[in-house]
């Protein structure tokens, strides 16, 4: 089965890059929600797929250990 038969008109490399992008942000946000004992955020992050948008909003705004620009520059992703 080919990816073009499942999703016609979508570049497979774009789709794979989007999956990697989403997986990175989802895993980072879920990790922080679990470490911060934020059960409802953890469930929402796992169940709602927004291609990383909800995950980034959580990390920057609602996480107990908020991420800032300096965390991204220093690659300090995990608490």
Contact map, one row per residue, 1 for C-alpha under 8 A:
1110100000000000000000000000000000000000000000000000000000000000000000000000000
1111110000000000000000000000000000000000000000000000000000000000000000000000000
1111111100010000000000000000000000000000000000000000000000000000000000000000000
0111111111110000000000000000000000000000000000000000000000000000000000000000000
1111111100000000000000000000000000000000000000000000000000000000000000000000000
0111111100000000000000000000000000000000000000000000000000000000000000000000000
0011111111000000000000000000000000000000000000000000000000000000000000000000000
0011111111000000000000000000000000000000000000000000000000000000000000000000000
0001001111100000000000000000000000000000000000000000000000000000000000000000000
0001001111110110000000000000000000000000000000000000000000000000000000000000000
0001000011111110000000000000000000000000000000000000000000000000000000000000000
0011000001111111000000000000000000000000000000000000000000000000000000000000000
0000000000111111100000000000000000000000000000000000000000000000000000000000000
0000000001111111110000000000000000000000000000000000000000000000000000000000000
0000000001111111111000000000000000000000000000000000000000000000000000000000000
0000000000011111111100000000000000000000000000000000000000000000000000000000000
0000000000001111111110000000000000000000000000000000000000000000000000000000000
0000000000000111111111000000000000000000000000000010000000000000000000000000000
0000000000000011111111100000000000000000000000000010000000000000000000000000000
0000000000000001111111110000000000000000000000000000000000000000000000000000000
0000000000000000111111111000000000000000000000000011000000000000000000000000000
0000000000000000011111111100000000000000000000000111000000000000000000000000000
0000000000000000001111111110000000000000000000000001000000000000000000000000000
0000000000000000000111111111000000000000000000000000000000000000000000000000000
0000000000000000000011111111100000000000000000000001001100000000000000000000000
0000000000000000000001111111110000000000000011000001001000000000000000000000000
0000000000000000000000111111111000000000000000000000000000000000000000000000000
0000000000000000000000011111111100000000000000000000001000000000000000000000110
0000000000000000000000001111111110000000010010000000001101100000000000000000000
0000000000000000000000000111111111000000110011000000000000000000000000000000000
0000000000000000000000000011111111100000000000000000000000000000000000000000010
0000000000000000000000000001111111110000000000000000000000100010100000000000011
0000000000000000000000000000111111111110110000000000000000000010000000000000000
0000000000000000000000000000011111111110010000000000000000000000000000000000000
0000000000000000000000000000001111111100000000000000000000000000000000000000000
0000000000000000000000000000000111111100000000000000000000000011100000000000000
0000000000000000000000000000000011111110000000000000000000000000000000000000000
0000000000000000000000000000000011111111110000000000000000000000000000000000000
0000000000000000000000000000000011001111111000000000000000000000000000000000000
0000000000000000000000000000000000000111111100000000000000000000000000000000000
0000000000000000000000000000010010000111111110000000000001000000000000000000000
0000000000000000000000000000110011000111111111000000000000000000000000000000000
0000000000000000000000000000000000000011111111100000000000000000000000000000000
0000000000000000000000000000000000000001111111110000000000000000000000000000000
0000000000000000000000000100110000000000111111111000011000000000000000000000000
0000000000000000000000000100010000000000011111111000000000000000000000000000000
0000000000000000000000000000000000000000001111111000000000000000000000000000000
0000000000000000000000000000000000000000000111111100000000000000000000000000000
0000000000000000000000000000000000000000000011111111000000000000000000000000000
0000000000000000000001000000000000000000000000011111111000000000000000000000000
0000000000000000011011000000000000000000000000001111110000000000000000000000000
0000000000000000000011101100000000000000000000001111111100000000000000000000000
0000000000000000000000000000000000000000000000000111111110000000000000000000000
0000000000000000000000000000000000000000000010000111111111000000000000000000000
0000000000000000000000001101100000000000000010000101111111100000000000000000000
0000000000000000000000001000100000000000000000000001111111110000000000000000000
0000000000000000000000000000000000000000000000000000111111111100000000000000000
0000000000000000000000000000100000000000100000000000011111111110000000000000000
0000000000000000000000000000100100000000000000000000001111111110011000000000000
0000000000000000000000000000000000000000000000000000000111111110011100000000000
0000000000000000000000000000000000000000000000000000000011111110010000000000000
0000000000000000000000000000000000000000000000000000000011111111010000000000000
0000000000000000000000000000000110010000000000000000000001111111111000000000000
0000000000000000000000000000000000010000000000000000000000000111110000000000000
0000000000000000000000000000000100010000000000000000000000000011111000000000001
0000000000000000000000000000000000000000000000000000000000111111111100000000000
0000000000000000000000000000000000000000000000000000000000110010111110110000100
0000000000000000000000000000000000000000000000000000000000010000011111110000000
0000000000000000000000000000000000000000000000000000000000000000001111111000000
0000000000000000000000000000000000000000000000000000000000000000000111111100000
0000000000000000000000000000000000000000000000000000000000000000001111111111100
0000000000000000000000000000000000000000000000000000000000000000001111111111100
0000000000000000000000000000000000000000000000000000000000000000000011111111000
0000000000000000000000000000000000000000000000000000000000000000000001111111000
0000000000000000000000000000000000000000000000000000000000000000000000111111100
0000000000000000000000000000000000000000000000000000000000000000000000111111111
0000000000000000000000000001000000000000000000000000000000000000001000110011111
0000000000000000000000000001001100000000000000000000000000000000000000000001111
0000000000000000000000000000000100000000000000000000000000000000100000000001111
